[in-house]
Amino acid sequence: MSKERAKRRAAREHEAALKAAARAAESERRERRDARRRAIQLATTGRLPRLTPVGRPTGTLAHRRRVQTSLLLAMLLAVNVLVWVVRPDWPARLGALVVTVLAFPVLSTLVVRRR
């Protein structure tokens, strides 16, 4: 009984060692790939000056602006759905879509204030 348990434990330890070696090899490959990617980026686009900050702006004002823009977009989508349901003819539907696409930047400028 003890020899059998020892064999099973040795098999489990062997299996765990194989998995650990595979994880280590994968980690090594990932590190080499990331190093190559960083080197290429530094050699090419890393030299260019950054014109805009990286990432999404954070803060309460940026959050408020995102919420207002999302609400405006939802309202215009609801108008388009309403036109789609009420008017069966395609020219009216496409016209409402075109007007919505053209009106979004204007309404966004008017409704969403940039402080």
C-alpha positions in Angstrom: 0.0 0.0 0.0 2.8 2.4 0.9 4.7 1.7 -2.3 1.6 2.4 -4.4 1.0 5.7 -2.6 4.7 6.6 -3.2 4.3 5.8 -6.9 1.2 7.9 -7.2 2.9 10.8 -5.3 5.9 10.5 -7.6 3.6 10.6 -10.6 1.8 13.6 -9.3 5.1 15.4 -8.6 6.3 14.5 -12.1 3.2 15.9 -13.6 3.4 19.1 -11.6 7.0 19.5 -12.6 6.1 19.1 -16.3 3.3 21.7 -15.9 5.7 24.1 -14.1 8.3 23.7 -16.8 5.7 24.4 -19.5 4.5 27.5 -17.6 8.1 28.7 -17.2 8.8 28.2 -20.9 5.6 30.0 -21.9 6.5 32.9 -19.6 10.0 33.1 -21.1 8.5 33.1 -24.6 6.1 35.9 -23.6 8.9 38.0 -22.1 11.0 37.6 -25.2 8.1 38.6 -27.4 7.3 41.6 -25.3 10.9 42.7 -25.3 11.0 42.4 -29.1 7.7 44.4 -29.4 9.1 47.2 -27.1 12.3 47.3 -29.0 10.5 47.7 -32.3 8.2 50.3 -30.9 11.0 52.3 -29.5 12.9 52.1 -32.8 9.9 53.2 -34.9 7.0 55.1 -33.3 8.7 55.6 -30.0 10.8 58.3 -31.5 7.7 60.4 -32.5 6.5 63.0 -30.1 3.2 62.4 -28.4 0.6 64.9 -29.5 -2.3 63.8 -27.3 -2.3 62.2 -23.9 -2.6 58.5 -23.8 -5.8 56.9 -22.5 -9.2 58.1 -21.7 -9.6 61.3 -19.6 -10.6 60.6 -16.1 -12.3 62.8 -13.5 -15.8 64.0 -12.8 -16.1 66.4 -15.7 -15.0 63.8 -18.2 -17.4 61.3 -16.7 -20.3 63.8 -16.9 -19.4 64.6 -20.5 -19.4 60.9 -21.4 -22.8 60.4 -19.7 -24.3 63.4 -21.5 -22.9 62.2 -24.8 -24.2 58.7 -24.2 -27.7 60.0 -23.3 -27.7 62.2 -26.5 -26.8 59.1 -28.5 -29.5 57.1 -26.9 -32.1 59.8 -27.5 -31.2 60.0 -31.2 -31.3 56.2 -31.5 -34.7 56.2 -29.9 -35.9 58.8 -32.5 -34.6 56.6 -35.3 -36.3 53.6 -33.9 -39.5 55.6 -33.6 -39.2 56.7 -37.2 -38.5 53.2 -38.2 -41.7 51.9 -36.5 -44.0 54.7 -37.6 -42.9 55.3 -41.2 -42.9 52.3 -43.4 -41.3 54.0 -46.4 -37.5 53.7 -46.9 -36.8 57.3 -47.9 -38.2 58.6 -44.6 -36.1 56.1 -42.7 -32.9 56.9 -44.6 -33.7 60.6 -44.3 -34.1 60.4 -40.5 -30.8 58.4 -40.4 -29.0 61.1 -42.4 -30.4 63.9 -40.4 -29.4 62.1 -37.2 -25.9 61.6 -38.4 -25.6 65.3 -39.4 -27.3 66.6 -36.3 -25.3 64.6 -33.8 -22.1 66.8 -33.9 -24.3 70.0 -33.7 -26.4 68.7 -30.8 -23.3 67.4 -29.1 -21.7 70.8 -29.3 -24.9 72.5 -28.0 -25.9 70.1 -25.3 -22.6 68.8 -24.0 -20.7 71.7 -22.5 -17.0 71.7 -22.4 -16.0 73.5 -19.3 
